[in-house]
Each structure stands twice: as C-alpha cells, then as structure tokens.
C-alpha cells in the first residue's frame, strides 16, 4: 500500500510539473518571457520533487530478502 501511495504522489507531482511547463509555454506564446522563466523554474522544482518521490519509493519499499 505504501508503494502505491508513493508512486501516486510522484505521478501527481510530475503532472503538476507538466501543467506548470505548459503554463509557461502559453505565457511565452503571448509574449510574456518572464512567465516562461518562472514557470519553467517551478516546473523544474516540481519535477525534482516528483522524481524524488518515485525514486525514494522504489528505494525504501524494495524487497530486501
């Protein structure tokens, strides 16, 4: 159950990162270059969090028998 919850959290974080990246791209299409920069930074941090959740779940729920 912990493994499923950990993977679910990681997937949600990666989904949020994708949404932030898309928002930055939409801002860039409208000519707001500062939106591209800040939403890309936010997307990068969310990606790190999502990958950390996925990798951490894999490491900490591994069967060590």
MMTF fields as JSON, N, C-alpha, C and O atoms, coordinates in Angstrom:
{
  "mmtfVersion": "1.0.0",
  "mmtfProducer": "UNKNOWN",
  "numBonds": 259,
  "numAtoms": 260,
  "numGroups": 65,
  "numChains": 1,
  "numModels": 1,
  "chainsPerModel": [1],
  "groupsPerChain": [65],
  "chainIdList": ["A"],
  "bondAtomList": [4, 2, 8, 6, 12, 10, 16, 14, 20, 18, 24, 22, 28, 26, 32, 30, 36, 34, 40, 38, 44, 42, 48, 46, 52, 50, 56, 54, 60, 58, 64, 62, 68, 66, 72, 70, 76, 74, 80, 78, 84, 82, 88, 86, 92, 90, 96, 94, 100, 98, 104, 102, 108, 106, 112, 110, 116, 114, 120, 118, 124, 122, 128, 126, 132, 130, 136, 134, 140, 138, 144, 142, 148, 146, 152, 150, 156, 154, 160, 158, 164, 162, 168, 166, 172, 170, 176, 174, 180, 178, 184, 182, 188, 186, 192, 190, 196, 194, 200, 198, 204, 202, 208, 206, 212, 210, 216, 214, 220, 218, 224, 222, 228, 226, 232, 230, 236, 234, 240, 238, 244, 242, 248, 246, 252, 250, 256, 254],
  "bondOrderList": [1, 1, 1, 1, 1, 1, 1, 1, 1, 1, 1, 1, 1, 1, 1, 1, 1, 1, 1, 1, 1, 1, 1, 1, 1, 1, 1, 1, 1, 1, 1, 1, 1, 1, 1, 1, 1, 1, 1, 1, 1, 1, 1, 1, 1, 1, 1, 1, 1, 1, 1, 1, 1, 1, 1, 1, 1, 1, 1, 1, 1, 1, 1, 1],
  "groupList": [{"groupName": "UNK", "atomNameList": ["N", "CA", "C", "O"], "elementList": ["N", "C", "C", "O"], "formalChargeList": [0, 0, 0, 0], "bondAtomList": [1, 0, 2, 1, 3, 2], "bondOrderList": [1, 1, 2], "singleLetterCode": "X", "chemCompType": "L-PEPTIDE LINKING"}],
  "groupTypeList": [0, 0, 0, 0, 0, 0, 0, 0, 0, 0, 0, 0, 0, 0, 0, 0, 0, 0, 0, 0, 0, 0, 0, 0, 0, 0, 0, 0, 0, 0, 0, 0, 0, 0, 0, 0, 0, 0, 0, 0, 0, 0, 0, 0, 0, 0, 0, 0, 0, 0, 0, 0, 0, 0, 0, 0, 0, 0, 0, 0, 0, 0, 0, 0, 0],
  "groupIdList": [1, 2, 3, 4, 5, 6, 7, 8, 9, 10, 11, 12, 13, 14, 15, 16, 17, 18, 19, 20, 21, 22, 23, 24, 25, 26, 27, 28, 29, 30, 31, 32, 33, 34, 35, 36, 37, 38, 39, 40, 41, 42, 43, 44, 45, 46, 47, 48, 49, 50, 51, 52, 53, 54, 55, 56, 57, 58, 59, 60, 61, 62, 63, 64, 65],
  "secStructList": [7, 2, 2, 2, 2, 2, 2, 2, 2, 2, 2, 2, 2, 2, 2, 2, 2, 2, 2, 2, 2, 2, 2, 2, 2, 2, 2, 2, 2, 6, 6, 7, 2, 2, 2, 2, 2, 2, 2, 2, 2, 2, 2, 2, 2, 2, 2, 2, 2, 2, 2, 2, 2, 2, 2, 2, 2, 2, 2, 2, 6, 7, 7, 7, 7],
  "xCoordList": [0.825, 0.0, 0.871, 0.552, 1.966, 2.87, 3.492, 3.697, 3.79, 4.392, 3.421, 3.809, 2.168, 1.16, 0.996, 0.947, 0.913, 0.756, 1.961, 1.791, 3.166, 4.373, 4.432, 4.787, 4.082, 4.072, 2.979, 3.178, 1.837, 0.743, 1.15, 0.875, 1.796, 2.274, 3.282, 3.222, 4.202, 5.187, 4.548, 4.959, 3.548, 2.86, 2.098, 2.071, 1.48, 0.765, 1.733, 1.426, 2.894, 3.885, 4.36, 4.527, 4.582, 5.008, 3.898, 4.18, 2.651, 1.534, 1.478, 1.217, 1.72, 1.769, 2.93, 2.803, 4.059, 5.205, 4.868, 5.222, 4.189, 3.797, 2.853, 2.978, 1.914, 0.997, 1.718, 1.385, 2.705, 3.477, 4.284, 4.385, 4.85, 5.605, 4.687, 5.061, 3.508, 2.557, 2.117, 1.962, 1.918, 1.523, 2.624, 2.336, 3.86, 4.965, 5.021, 5.279, 4.78, 4.781, 3.642, 3.813, 2.491, 1.368, 1.689, 1.338, 2.356, 2.757, 3.765, 3.728, 4.66, 5.639, 4.984, 5.413, 3.95, 3.234, 2.526, 2.295, 2.185, 1.53, 2.539, 2.153, 3.838, 4.869, 5.398, 6.158, 5.015, 5.487, 6.68, 6.505, 7.88, 9.061, 9.351, 9.937, 8.951, 9.186, 8.344, 8.767, 7.166, 6.35, 7.019, 6.93, 7.692, 8.407, 9.483, 9.622, 10.242, 11.344, 10.821, 11.282, 9.867, 9.43, 8.631, 8.784, 7.778, 7.033, 7.951, 7.695, 9.013, 9.973, 10.759, 11.043, 11.11, 11.79, 10.872, 11.309, 9.614, 8.658, 8.495, 8.451, 8.404, 8.27, 9.497, 9.368, 10.67, 11.888, 11.888, 12.265, 11.467, 11.411, 10.371, 10.602, 9.222, 8.197, 8.666, 8.336, 9.423, 9.97, 10.941, 10.925, 11.778, 12.715, 11.943, 12.309, 10.873, 10.059, 9.393, 9.365, 8.859, 8.192, 9.152, 8.852, 10.302, 11.289, 11.824, 12.094, 11.973, 12.405, 11.405, 11.788, 10.115, 9.082, 9.112, 9.004, 9.257, 9.283, 10.53, 10.438, 11.679, 12.924, 12.977, 13.391, 12.555, 12.557, 11.605, 11.917, 10.462, 9.515, 10.123, 10.002, 10.776, 11.395, 12.488, 12.58, 13.303, 14.402, 13.881, 14.335, 12.937, 12.518, 11.474, 11.186, 10.905, 9.938, 10.463, 9.708, 11.763, 12.355, 12.379, 12.627, 12.118, 12.167, 13.617, 14.316, 14.061, 15.485, 15.699, 16.553, 14.933, 15.096, 16.032, 16.277],
  "yCoordList": [-1.195, 0.0, 1.263, 2.243, 1.23, 2.384, 2.637, 3.783, 1.555, 1.693, 2.371, 3.261, 1.953, 2.547, 4.03, 4.861, 4.362, 5.761, 6.594, 7.712, 6.068, 6.791, 7.045, 8.14, 6.028, 6.206, 7.174, 7.975, 7.107, 8.026, 9.472, 10.359, 9.706, 11.059, 11.536, 12.683, 10.663, 11.03, 11.373, 12.326, 10.606, 10.875, 12.192, 12.949, 12.467, 13.743, 14.913, 15.91, 14.808, 15.887, 16.094, 17.23, 14.99, 15.131, 15.74, 16.482, 15.431, 16.057, 17.552, 18.336, 17.944, 19.369, 20.057, 21.195, 19.355, 19.91, 20.106, 21.131, 19.14, 19.278, 20.464, 21.222, 20.617, 21.744, 23.074, 24.023, 23.159, 24.392, 24.685, 25.836, 23.655, 23.842, 24.341, 25.236, 23.772, 24.2, 25.65, 26.41, 26.024, 27.399, 28.379, 29.456, 28.005, 28.847, 28.974, 30.055, 27.877, 27.923, 28.79, 29.517, 28.714, 29.563, 31.041, 31.891, 31.337, 32.718, 33.205, 34.366, 32.33, 32.693, 32.959, 33.84, 32.202, 32.412, 33.762, 34.34, 34.259, 35.569, 36.712, 37.881, 36.375, 37.402, 37.749, 38.707, 36.995, 37.252, 36.346, 35.23, 36.817, 35.982, 35.715, 34.685, 36.624, 36.386, 35.203, 34.486, 34.997, 33.843, 32.538, 31.544, 32.551, 31.341, 30.989, 29.829, 31.981, 31.743, 31.197, 30.153, 31.884, 31.488, 30.204, 29.398, 29.981, 28.721, 27.541, 26.42, 27.785, 26.718, 26.375, 25.204, 27.381, 27.115, 26.318, 25.355, 26.711, 25.99, 24.564, 23.626, 24.392, 23.053, 22.199, 21.006, 22.799, 22.062, 21.593, 20.457, 22.463, 22.078, 20.994, 20.074, 21.1, 20.074, 18.74, 17.677, 18.795, 17.572, 16.898, 15.675, 17.683, 17.128, 16.461, 15.374, 17.112, 16.537, 15.245, 14.269, 15.231, 14.037, 12.872, 11.745, 13.145, 12.082, 11.611, 10.424, 12.531, 12.146, 11.223, 10.266, 11.502, 10.632, 9.259, 8.245, 9.214, 7.918, 7.103, 5.912, 7.745, 7.036, 6.656, 5.549, 7.576, 7.276, 6.138, 5.308, 6.096, 4.999, 3.686, 2.67, 3.706, 2.479, 1.987, 0.792, 2.895, 2.501, 2.009, 0.979, 2.727, 2.42, 1.317, 0.846, 0.9, -0.202, -1.436, -2.377, -1.447, -2.593, -3.808, -3.69, -4.953, -6.189, -6.602, -6.92, -6.597, -6.876, -8.272, -8.479, -9.214, -10.583, -11.409, -12.574],
  "zCoordList": [0.0, 0.0, 0.0, -0.673, 0.756, 0.789, -0.576, -0.975, -1.286, -2.608, -3.568, -4.324, -3.537, -4.413, -4.092, -4.999, -2.806, -2.402, -2.84, -3.328, -2.674, -3.07, -4.558, -4.995, -5.344, -6.798, -7.221, -8.135, -6.57, -6.895, -6.622, -7.429, -5.497, -5.168, -6.215, -6.658, -6.607, -7.623, -8.951, -9.612, -9.347, -10.609, -10.54, -11.511, -9.392, -9.231, -9.334, -9.989, -8.699, -8.764, -10.193, -10.635, -10.925, -12.314, -13.175, -14.116, -12.859, -13.556, -13.3, -14.213, -12.066, -11.745, -12.47, -12.924, -12.573, -13.289, -14.76, -15.343, -15.364, -16.761, -16.945, -17.906, -16.024, -16.094, -15.976, -16.687, -15.086, -14.932, -16.192, -16.615, -16.784, -18.022, -19.141, -19.899, -19.243, -20.271, -20.044, -21.0, -18.794, -18.49, -18.911, -19.433, -18.685, -19.127, -20.637, -21.167, -21.328, -22.795, -23.323, -24.302, -22.679, -23.085, -22.861, -23.679, -21.75, -21.493, -22.515, -22.922, -22.931, -23.953, -25.291, -26.037, -25.596, -26.857, -26.869, -27.932, -25.689, -25.601, -25.494, -25.459, -25.443, -25.418, -24.044, -23.903, -23.026, -21.667, -21.366, -20.876, -21.654, -21.471, -20.0, -19.664, -19.123, -17.705, -17.205, -16.298, -17.784, -17.403, -17.789, -17.069, -18.935, -19.366, -18.357, -17.969, -17.934, -16.994, -15.677, -15.214, -15.067, -13.734, -13.731, -12.813, -14.729, -14.765, -15.086, -14.646, -15.845, -16.113, -14.85, -14.595, -14.064, -12.789, -11.867, -11.238, -11.785, -10.95, -11.456, -10.661, -12.77, -13.346, -13.022, -12.748, -13.052, -12.713, -11.271, -10.984, -10.362, -8.945, -8.701, -7.916, -9.371, -9.231, -9.822, -9.296, -10.896, -11.487, -10.533, -10.387, -9.888, -8.904, -7.768, -7.322, -7.299, -6.228, -6.679, -5.93, -7.892, -8.402, -8.576, -8.18, -9.165, -9.33, -7.98, -7.795, -7.048, -5.697, -5.04, -4.368, -5.227, -4.658, -5.307, -4.618, -6.629, -7.322, -6.971, -6.674, -7.005, -6.699, -5.228, -4.882, -4.357, -2.931, -2.583, -1.729, -3.229, -3.001, -3.453, -2.769, -4.605, -5.109, -4.161, -3.884, -3.673, -2.778, -1.441, -0.941, -0.858, 0.5, 0.606, 1.706, -0.514, -0.454, -1.161, -1.404, -1.498, -2.179, -1.239, -0.039, -1.819, -1.048, -0.845, -1.807, 0.383, 0.687, 1.247, 2.109, 0.763, 1.305, 0.464, 0.777]
}
